[in-house]
Amino acid sequence: MDITEIIKAVKSGRVNVTANAREEVRDDMLLLDDIFFSVNNGEIIENYPNDKPYPSCLIYGRVENGNPIHSV
């Protein structure tokens, strides 16, 4: 996966945030904007090419206050 393509997808709204992801965000007292910010400023640290139904990756980034965050 290519981080620039993921950033383009985030900026154009071509992302699917699952109900489980929304629950995790809420449980961690974050906002979806925090996740999107961290992706836009993050880096891929692991690829999962065999994930179903689509390949995925683990992204390490930071929210605006500097706290680290991992996103899949």
C-alpha positions as CSV (number, residue, x, y, z in Angstrom):
1,M,0.0,0.0,0.0
2,D,1.0,3.6,-0.6
3,I,0.5,6.2,2.1
4,T,-0.1,8.9,-0.6
5,E,-3.0,7.0,-2.1
6,I,-4.5,6.5,1.4
7,I,-4.2,10.2,2.1
8,K,-5.9,11.0,-1.2
9,A,-8.7,8.7,-0.3
10,V,-9.1,10.3,3.1
11,K,-9.1,13.8,1.7
12,S,-11.7,12.9,-1.0
13,G,-13.9,11.0,1.5
14,R,-13.4,7.6,-0.1
15,V,-13.0,5.8,3.2
16,N,-15.3,3.4,5.0
17,V,-15.4,3.8,8.7
18,T,-17.0,0.7,10.2
19,A,-19.3,0.6,13.2
20,N,-16.5,-1.1,15.1
21,A,-14.0,1.6,14.2
22,R,-16.5,4.3,15.3
23,E,-16.9,2.5,18.6
24,E,-13.1,2.2,19.1
25,V,-12.8,6.0,18.4
26,R,-15.5,6.8,20.9
27,D,-14.0,4.4,23.5
28,D,-10.6,6.0,23.1
29,M,-12.2,9.5,23.4
30,L,-11.0,10.5,20.0
31,L,-12.7,12.1,17.0
32,L,-12.6,10.8,13.5
33,D,-10.8,14.0,12.6
34,D,-8.0,12.9,15.0
35,I,-7.7,9.6,13.0
36,F,-7.7,11.4,9.7
37,F,-5.1,14.0,10.9
38,S,-2.9,11.1,12.1
39,V,-3.2,9.3,8.8
40,N,-2.4,12.5,6.8
41,N,0.8,12.9,8.9
42,G,1.6,9.3,9.5
43,E,3.5,6.4,8.0
44,I,2.7,2.8,7.1
45,I,4.5,0.5,9.5
46,E,3.0,-2.8,8.5
47,N,1.1,-4.0,5.4
48,Y,-1.6,-6.7,5.5
49,P,-2.0,-7.6,1.8
50,N,-4.1,-10.7,2.5
51,D,-6.7,-9.0,4.6
52,K,-10.3,-9.5,3.5
53,P,-12.3,-8.1,1.9
54,Y,-9.5,-5.7,1.0
55,P,-5.8,-5.3,1.8
56,S,-5.1,-3.1,4.7
57,C,-2.1,-1.6,6.6
58,L,-1.1,-0.3,10.0
59,I,-0.4,3.4,10.1
60,Y,1.5,5.2,12.9
61,G,0.8,8.9,13.3
62,R,0.1,11.5,15.9
63,V,-3.0,13.6,16.7
64,E,-2.7,17.3,16.8
65,N,-1.7,17.4,20.5
66,G,1.2,15.0,19.7
67,N,-0.2,11.8,21.2
68,P,0.7,8.7,19.2
69,I,-2.0,6.7,17.4
70,H,-2.1,3.5,15.4
71,S,-4.8,3.0,12.7
72,V,-5.7,0.1,10.4
